[in-house]
Amino acid sequence: MIAQNAQRGIYVTTRNFTRDAEDYAAGMPAVIQLVDGAKLAQSLEMSNAGAVLPNRYKAMCHVCGEIVQHNLDHGTSLPCINGHLVAPTIARAALVRERHPAPPPIARSQYRDMSPKTQRRRQIRAHNHKVRARAIKQTRGSGS
């Protein structure tokens, strides 16, 4: 900033700034705005405040390449035009974060220190596993 004679600068991190970094930014002749993880998350939430998610999305059949319209609210496999089951590829849980999520019950103590991101990934994987199992069951049921 000093070498370029900048009047202002913004430094963004997803974590927190140390006291030394805050003191350094405050002592600079140019204005340096520090944006930590909390301010960044708040800014992102404000920018997405009016956004509305679509209810439907398109997924491609891996067998024939046909396009199938899936609904975000329903996690069931849908057949393409040729009868192949196409599993949903997006879950609403992956797109929408709960405002005040209740901590999920964890049976084993080794998972107690999981981050919210890891917990969300596990929930999505469990959802996808159930959907795949349901699709396999539907395929076996319709094939007999």
C-alpha positions in Angstrom: 0.0 0.0 0.0 2.7 2.4 0.9 4.7 1.7 -2.3 1.6 2.3 -4.4 0.5 5.4 -2.5 -2.9 3.8 -1.9 -5.4 5.9 0.0 -7.2 2.9 1.4 -6.9 -0.8 1.7 -9.1 -3.8 2.7 -7.6 -6.9 4.2 -9.9 -9.9 4.5 -9.4 -13.2 6.4 -11.8 -16.0 7.4 -10.2 -16.1 10.8 -9.4 -13.4 13.4 -6.7 -10.7 13.4 -4.1 -10.7 16.1 -3.8 -7.6 18.4 -0.5 -6.8 16.6 -2.2 -6.8 13.2 -4.9 -4.5 14.5 -2.4 -2.1 16.0 -0.3 -2.1 12.8 -3.4 -1.3 10.7 -4.4 1.5 13.1 -0.9 3.0 12.9 -0.7 3.2 9.1 -1.0 6.6 7.4 -3.5 5.1 4.9 -6.8 3.6 6.1 -6.7 -0.2 6.3 -10.0 -1.8 6.9 -9.7 -5.2 8.5 -12.5 -7.7 7.8 -12.3 -10.9 9.9 -14.4 -14.0 9.6 -17.4 -12.7 11.6 -17.6 -9.5 9.6 -17.2 -11.5 6.3 -20.0 -13.9 7.3 -22.3 -11.0 8.3 -21.6 -9.2 4.9 -22.4 -12.4 3.0 -25.6 -12.9 4.9 -26.6 -9.3 4.2 -25.8 -9.7 0.5 -27.9 -12.9 0.3 -30.8 -11.5 2.3 -33.2 -11.1 -0.7 -32.0 -14.2 -2.6 -34.6 -16.9 -3.3 -33.5 -20.5 -4.1 -35.2 -22.1 -7.0 -37.3 -25.2 -6.1 -36.2 -27.2 -9.1 -32.9 -28.0 -10.8 -31.7 -30.2 -13.7 -29.7 -33.4 -13.4 -28.3 -35.6 -16.1 -28.8 -39.3 -16.5 -25.4 -41.0 -16.3 -26.5 -43.8 -18.6 -28.1 -42.0 -21.6 -27.5 -38.3 -20.9 -31.1 -37.2 -20.7 -32.0 -34.3 -18.5 -34.3 -34.8 -15.4 -36.0 -32.0 -13.4 -35.4 -32.6 -9.7 -37.1 -30.8 -6.8 -34.9 -29.6 -3.9 -37.5 -30.6 -1.3 -37.9 -34.2 -2.5 -34.9 -36.5 -2.2 -36.2 -39.3 -4.4 -34.7 -40.7 -7.6 -36.7 -39.9 -10.8 -36.7 -41.9 -14.0 -35.4 -40.3 -17.2 -37.3 -40.6 -20.5 -35.6 -44.0 -21.1 -36.5 -45.3 -17.6 -33.1 -45.0 -15.9 -33.3 -43.8 -12.3 -31.5 -40.5 -11.8 -30.5 -39.8 -8.1 -30.8 -36.2 -6.9 -27.4 -34.4 -7.0 -28.2 -31.4 -4.7 -29.7 -31.4 -1.3 -31.4 -28.3 0.2 -29.2 -28.9 3.3 -26.1 -28.2 1.2 -27.5 -24.8 0.1 -29.3 -23.5 3.1 -27.7 -23.2 6.5 -30.1 -23.3 9.5 -30.4 -20.1 11.4 -30.1 -21.7 14.9 -29.1 -25.3 14.3 -29.6 -27.6 17.2 -26.4 -29.7 17.8 -27.0 -33.2 16.4 -26.9 -36.1 18.9 -23.6 -37.8 18.6 -23.3 -41.3 20.0 -19.5 -41.7 20.1 -17.3 -39.3 22.1 -14.7 -39.1 19.3 -17.0 -36.9 17.2 -17.7 -34.4 19.9 -15.1 -31.9 18.6 -16.3 -31.9 15.0 -16.6 -28.5 13.3 -20.0 -27.4 12.0 -18.7 -27.8 8.5 -17.7 -31.4 9.1 -21.0 -32.2 10.8 -22.9 -30.7 7.8 -20.8 -32.8 5.4 -21.6 -35.9 7.4 -25.3 -35.1 7.3 -25.1 -34.6 3.5 -23.2 -37.8 3.0 -25.8 -39.7 5.2 -28.6 -38.1 3.1 -26.9 -39.1 -0.2 -26.3 -42.7 1.1 -30.1 -43.0 2.0 -31.1 -41.7 -1.5 -28.7 -44.2 -3.2 -30.0 -47.1 -1.1 -33.6 -46.0 -1.9 -32.8 -45.9 -5.6 -31.2 -49.3 -5.6 -34.2 -50.7 -3.7 -36.6 -49.1 -6.3 -34.5 -50.5 -9.2 -34.6 -54.0 -7.7 -38.3 -53.7 -7.0 -39.2 -52.5 -10.5 -37.0 -55.1 -12.2 -38.8 -58.2 -10.8 
